[in-house]
Amino acid sequence: MTLIDRAATTPAPHTARGVLTGVGHLGQTSPPVPTAGRLAFLARRMWAYWLGCAGFALILATTTGLGPHRVWGACAAVGYGTAAVFAVRNSPRSAAWAALVGAVLVPLAVLVVSGEAQSEVGVVERSGALLLHSGSPYLPHPVHTVDYDPYLPGMALFGVPRALFGNGPLTDARVWFCLTFLACMGLGRRQRRSDGVLSLAAFPAVALPLAVGGVDLPVVALMCLSLALAGRGGSGTAAGMAMGVAAALKWTAWPLLPVGLVLLAVTAGRRPALRAGVAALSVAATAVVPVALADPHAFVEHVVLFPLGAGGVRSPATSPLPGRLLAEYAPDGAVLATAGLVVAALGVAVSLLIRPPRTVRAAADRLAMGLGLAICLIPATRFGYLVLPLVLAGWFRYPPEKGGVSSAEVVGPPACPVGGDSAH
């Protein structure tokens, strides 16, 4: 084993005062990189990981009643099985590519050509057309569930290509979801090899929504990019703009702002954090405020009341998580779930002041924890949302390339796939 001497550093106190005043910026420490022996040990057993993924895909294909999920399961089972064969032959990169092709590219192509998709895809594409023709992506008088668009106005941009150029493989919103995810994760990886992006995209909880049309992946990719930029310090403008774009897509991205700004204050100081905050709010406001003013009633109905289950139609996002179970079965359960959500949010906020995250990985973990608690406690929620904390917690654990070996070549994300729902 080769020992590497590191310069000893004494970290500055990580207190709320240090963050808020810009005094005592905290140094960043790199997480330990697995040894070559450990990576080789894991590489020899990757066939079991891919085989488990194939089993999950096959079970989904034979049990689900959702057409797009059935197509994904059949294609992905073949892709993951091929990846297991390559892994047995000690070809980890070929295994990652086989999994990506079988679990993402092939089912995505099949579904785009056939026109099958989750309801989110149709909602986004309709909202893009409405945005171009009326200035608002929201129907003024929604009647049915599919009439509602619970996303912030920025999401409608993914539907603009189809509104401008008509039906076609390259105008499908899913293609732009996928490209945005891959581009943002690639830009944010810095020293991580592209194999890490391939392995993450091939992970079942990510590959499934990439193929069938989950809207959460471009959101979480922008969140990862924002944290990566914030961790690099600098002026803060680029990190703030990335935060603003994420915040313009969906409410679930808004917890990113306090976490990302605190991380930036730690890594670069008070002024870059303030600059990033102004940039983030400016970008988000530019996308949201004009639409909200164009039709305030429709904006509130779609974006506020419907997700909370208080609109004219109840949200179909009803996975049996604690918030939904409380709201449905306990006396004043909705109030209890909301109170728990507020307490969780306050707890995360206090933790940012008392013990601000010193590294990008720590910030991602803090954000993943907050989002995980929120997803569990919101009355209208679904299992598919858990891809957000899963990606945040897993992506920054890919170590950078070291000694010509990257752990992204031999380890995938934890084998705990989360199935998506067709409800938006």
RARAMO-V785518 format. One record per helix or strand of 3 or more residues. SS is the DSSP state (H for helix, E for strand). FROM is the first residue (numbers start at 1). TO is the last residue. If there is no record, write none. Layout:
ss=SS from=FROM to=TO
ss=SS from=FROM to=TO
//
This chain:
ss=H from=16 to=21
ss=H from=36 to=43
ss=H from=46 to=63
ss=H from=67 to=88
ss=H from=92 to=114
ss=H from=119 to=134
ss=H from=145 to=147
ss=H from=153 to=165
ss=H from=169 to=171
ss=H from=173 to=188
ss=H from=194 to=202
ss=H from=204 to=212
ss=H from=216 to=231
ss=H from=237 to=247
ss=H from=251 to=253
ss=H from=255 to=267
ss=H from=270 to=294
ss=H from=296 to=305
ss=H from=322 to=329
ss=H from=333 to=354
ss=H from=360 to=377
ss=H from=383 to=395
ss=H from=407 to=409
//
